[in-house]
Amino acid sequence: MQRNSTALGNAWIVESVQYVKNSDEEMKAISSFDPKKEAIVDQEYKKFIDTTRLGASTYCIYQNGELSSRSFGLFL
């Protein structure tokens, strides 16, 4: 078995949202975005997404003797 180190999981958290007007714009947008950090959403669904919380949550990780904190945004 070979692991894909760039694959995203079943759900992940993004820092920003890019709204597009239609499916043509969606197809153009996917060629130049980082899915680990950004979501592409049709404007039709804008009312369902609370972007005021992007980057607002923080959690701490203790791993290998080091403590770090990370902020995250929209959960996909």
N, C-alpha and C positions, 0 to 999 in steps of 0.2 A: 504494500500500500504506500502511496506517495501522498504526502501532505501538501496542500496548497496554502502557503503562508500568507497569501494576500486575500484569501476567501473571508467573507464576513459570516457571522453566525446567523442563527434564526432571528435574532433581534439585536439591534445595536443603537447607539446614541449618536446623534449628529449635532453639530454646532450651529448650522445655519440652514435656511430654506430658500430655494430659488423658485419663484413662481413663474409659470409659463402660461401662455394664452391658449394653446391647443396642442394636439398630438404632434404636429410638425415641429413645433418649438421644443417639445419634449425630446424628440429624436435628435435634434441638433444639440441640445444641452447635454445629453449623456456622453457625448464625445469629449467633453472638456470639464468634467467635474470629478471630485474625489468623493466617492460614496461613503467613505469612512467619516467624512466631515460634513457633507452637505446632502440634503434631500431635494429632489425636483418634484414639484407639486403643481398640478393644474390649478389655475386661479379659481376654478369652480369650487374647490375644496378649502380655500383660504379661511373661510369662516369657522372651520372645524379645528384649526391649528392655533394654539396659543404660543406665539413666538416671543412673548414677553418673558418666558421662562428659559429661553435658550441660554446655556452657559450658567444658569443660576444655581444648579445643584452641585454639591461637592461631596466627595467621599474620600476616605483615607484607606491606604493600602500599606500593610506591613509585610514586606517580603525580603528575604535574604538579609535580615538585620537592618533594613532601611525603611523609614516611614515617609510616605509621600501622599500628597492629596491631588485630586483631579476634579475638575469641574466638567459637567456635561450638560447637554441640552435636550433636544427633542428625541424621544425614545421611539424607534421604528420597529 
